[in-house]
Amino acid sequence: MASGFIVRILLHMPDHQTKAILIPEEVLVSCSPAVYLAFNYIVYDRLLRFNIGDRHSLIRPSWIGAVFIFSDVSTFVIQAVGVTMMTNADSAENGRNIFKIGVYLQSISYYIFCVFMIRTWWSIRREGKYSGQESWWMAFKMLGISSAFIIVRTVYRIVESSTPRGSFIRSHELFLYLLDVLPLFIAISFYIFWWPSKYMQTKGGLTQEFNFVKNETA
């Protein structure tokens, strides 16, 4: 994504305004954040399978990662195809529509994912089995915070892609940096300080709480 913005700067230089540089710029800036979404899908999948339990998931946890990542990759491809078509005058309008569809589908997919997370949180609270002090709760909280900022970005992308090229929101790049770049930067920055695997039980491993009880018993 950073590489995309470097290319975007070059596009403001008249000598570099070519289709060959426009396509990778749009793909890198608009589509690369799909990896951030995929990361959150994987974190949620691991939390369910190794820490929280299948009973708190709407569908089988082993399907979570596969279903949502497949959706992520599919919408990435749709957006990339749309961007490529937009560089050709004859197919520009169709390209914009295809790109818009990709943005909508990617956003809807993540909203459904957030419904899954909320349902999991509600199910855990209703069951009352966990104290709320388990270490994996930190990973779950970071997942929720990250998702909140990603939602801000998806809403902006929906609005931006739905407006004409000369509209106020598209003609002022400040909106792009405040409502797209900044939310995504914050969404992934939390993981620098609270890396999920520090708080999650892994397959074949032990949680911090279990180790504590085991040591106390000994």
JOQUI-V544819 format. One record per residue. RES is the residue in one letter. PSI is psi as a letter, one per 40 degrees, with the letter a starting at -180 (999 if undefined). Layout:
((RES:PSI) (RES:PSI))
//
This chain:
((M:d) (A:d) (S:d) (G:d) (F:d) (I:d) (V:d) (R:d) (I:d) (L:d) (L:d) (H:e) (M:h) (P:d) (D:e) (H:e) (Q:g) (T:i) (K:d) (A:d) (I:d) (L:d) (I:d) (P:d) (E:d) (E:d) (V:d) (L:d) (V:d) (S:d) (C:d) (S:d) (P:e) (A:d) (V:d) (Y:d) (L:d) (A:d) (F:d) (N:d) (Y:d) (I:d) (V:d) (Y:d) (D:d) (R:d) (L:d) (L:d) (R:d) (F:e) (N:d) (I:d) (G:i) (D:d) (R:e) (H:e) (S:i) (L:d) (I:i) (R:h) (P:d) (S:e) (W:d) (I:d) (G:d) (A:d) (V:d) (F:d) (I:d) (F:d) (S:d) (D:d) (V:d) (S:d) (T:d) (F:d) (V:d) (I:d) (Q:d) (A:d) (V:d) (G:d) (V:d) (T:d) (M:d) (M:d) (T:e) (N:h) (A:d) (D:d) (S:e) (A:d) (E:d) (N:d) (G:d) (R:d) (N:d) (I:d) (F:d) (K:d) (I:d) (G:d) (V:d) (Y:d) (L:d) (Q:d) (S:d) (I:d) (S:d) (Y:d) (Y:d) (I:d) (F:d) (C:d) (V:d) (F:d) (M:d) (I:d) (R:d) (T:d) (W:d) (W:d) (S:d) (I:d) (R:d) (R:d) (E:d) (G:f) (K:d) (Y:i) (S:e) (G:e) (Q:e) (E:i) (S:d) (W:e) (W:d) (M:d) (A:d) (F:d) (K:d) (M:d) (L:d) (G:d) (I:d) (S:d) (S:d) (A:d) (F:d) (I:d) (I:d) (V:d) (R:d) (T:d) (V:d) (Y:d) (R:d) (I:d) (V:d) (E:d) (S:e) (S:e) (T:i) (P:i) (R:d) (G:e) (S:i) (F:d) (I:d) (R:d) (S:e) (H:h) (E:e) (L:d) (F:d) (L:d) (Y:d) (L:d) (L:e) (D:c) (V:d) (L:d) (P:d) (L:d) (F:d) (I:d) (A:d) (I:e) (S:d) (F:d) (Y:e) (I:d) (F:d) (W:g) (W:h) (P:d) (S:e) (K:d) (Y:e) (M:i) (Q:h) (T:i) (K:h) (G:e) (G:a) (L:i) (T:i) (Q:d) (E:d) (F:d) (N:d) (F:d) (V:d) (K:d) (N:d) (E:d) (T:d) (A:999))
//
